[in-house]
Amino acid sequence: FFSMIPKIATGIASLVKDL
């Protein structure tokens, strides 16, 4: 589970940049 956190965090960060 914790190994997926970096990927999710990166995905959210990229989405925030688009806003």
PABA-549422 format. One record per atom (N, C-alpha, C): x, y, z; atom name; residue in one letter. Coordinates in steps of 0.001 Angstrom, whole numbers, plus 524288, in hexadecimal, padded with zeros to 5 digits. Atoms other than C-alpha are relative to their C-alpha. Example, Ala and Ser with C-alpha at 12.3 -4.5 7.8 and 13.67 -1.06 7.14 Angstrom:
# residues 2
<rec xx="8037A" yy="7FB5A" zz="80000" a="N" r="a"/>
<rec xx="8300C" yy="7EE6C" zz="81E78" a="CA" r="a"/>
<rec xx="80384" yy="804B0" zz="80000" a="C" r="a"/>
<rec xx="7FCCC" yy="7FB5A" zz="7FFC4" a="N" r="s"/>
<rec xx="83566" yy="7FBDC" zz="81BE4" a="CA" r="s"/>
<rec xx="7FCFE" yy="80442" zz="802DA" a="C" r="s"/>
This chain:
# residues 19
<rec xx="80351" yy="7FB43" zz="80000" a="N" r="f"/>
<rec xx="80000" yy="80000" zz="80000" a="CA" r="f"/>
<rec xx="8036B" yy="804E1" zz="80000" a="C" r="f"/>
<rec xx="7FCBC" yy="7FB47" zz="7FF85" a="N" r="f"/>
<rec xx="80A75" yy="809C0" zz="80405" a="CA" r="f"/>
<rec xx="80334" yy="800E8" zz="7FB0E" a="C" r="f"/>
<rec xx="7FCF5" yy="7FF58" zz="804D1" a="N" r="s"/>
<rec xx="811D0" yy="80729" zz="7F766" a="CA" r="s"/>
<rec xx="7FCDE" yy="802DD" zz="7FBDA" a="C" r="s"/>
<rec xx="80351" yy="7FD59" zz="803DA" a="N" r="m"/>
<rec xx="80631" yy="80CD8" zz="7F00A" a="CA" r="m"/>
<rec xx="7FF67" yy="805CE" zz="8013D" a="C" r="m"/>
<rec xx="800BB" yy="7FA86" zz="7FE6A" a="N" r="i"/>
<rec xx="8060D" yy="819A0" zz="7F7BA" a="CA" r="i"/>
<rec xx="80325" yy="803C4" zz="7FC89" a="C" r="i"/>
<rec xx="7FCF5" yy="7FC6A" zz="80357" a="N" r="p"/>
<rec xx="8113E" yy="81FFD" zz="7EFE4" a="CA" r="p"/>
<rec xx="7FD6B" yy="800CF" zz="7FAAE" a="C" r="p"/>
<rec xx="80285" yy="7FF85" zz="80526" a="N" r="k"/>
<rec xx="80A23" yy="81D13" zz="7E323" a="CA" r="k"/>
<rec xx="7FB1C" yy="80356" zz="80065" a="C" r="k"/>
<rec xx="804D2" yy="7FCFA" zz="7FF4E" a="N" r="i"/>
<rec xx="7FD4F" yy="82293" zz="7E84C" a="CA" r="i"/>
<rec xx="8014C" yy="805B4" zz="80106" a="C" r="i"/>
<rec xx="7FE7A" yy="7FA9C" zz="7FEB4" a="N" r="a"/>
<rec xx="80400" yy="82E95" zz="7EDF3" a="CA" r="a"/>
<rec xx="801D8" yy="802CF" zz="7FB17" a="C" r="a"/>
<rec xx="7FE25" yy="7FD99" zz="804E1" a="N" r="t"/>
<rec xx="80AB4" yy="83114" zz="7E0EB" a="CA" r="t"/>
<rec xx="7FB73" yy="80132" zz="7FC61" a="C" r="t"/>
<rec xx="80497" yy="7FF31" zz="80355" a="N" r="g"/>
<rec xx="7FDD0" yy="82F92" zz="7D9C6" a="CA" r="g"/>
<rec xx="7FCE5" yy="804B2" zz="801D3" a="C" r="g"/>
<rec xx="802F0" yy="7FB89" zz="7FDEA" a="N" r="i"/>
<rec xx="7F6FF" yy="83934" zz="7E2CF" a="CA" r="i"/>
<rec xx="802FC" yy="80510" zz="7FEF5" a="C" r="i"/>
<rec xx="7FCCC" yy="7FB51" zz="800D5" a="N" r="a"/>
<rec xx="8024E" yy="842D4" zz="7E1B6" a="CA" r="a"/>
<rec xx="7FF87" yy="801CE" zz="7FA58" a="C" r="a"/>
<rec xx="80074" yy="7FE91" zz="80588" a="N" r="s"/>
<rec xx="8016B" yy="84257" zz="7D2D9" a="CA" r="s"/>
<rec xx="7FAA2" yy="8024B" zz="7FEDC" a="C" r="s"/>
<rec xx="8054E" yy="7FDF8" zz="800E0" a="N" r="l"/>
<rec xx="7F2BE" yy="84498" zz="7D367" a="CA" r="l"/>
<rec xx="7FF93" yy="8058C" zz="80222" a="C" r="l"/>
<rec xx="8003D" yy="7FAC8" zz="7FDA5" a="N" r="v"/>
<rec xx="7F47C" yy="85053" zz="7DC62" a="CA" r="v"/>
<rec xx="802C9" yy="803F5" zz="7FC7D" a="C" r="v"/>
<rec xx="7FD20" yy="7FC6C" zz="8037A" a="N" r="k"/>
<rec xx="7FE6F" yy="85627" zz="7D2F8" a="CA" r="k"/>
<rec xx="7FC8E" yy="801AA" zz="7FB6C" a="C" r="k"/>
<rec xx="80361" yy="7FECB" zz="80482" a="N" r="d"/>
<rec xx="7F464" yy="85573" zz="7C7FB" a="CA" r="d"/>
<rec xx="7FBD4" yy="803FD" zz="8016A" a="C" r="d"/>
<rec xx="8042E" yy="7FC5A" zz="7FE7B" a="N" r="l"/>
<rec xx="7EAA8" yy="85D66" zz="7CFE8" a="CA" r="l"/>
<rec xx="801EA" yy="8059C" zz="7FFC8" a="C" r="l"/>
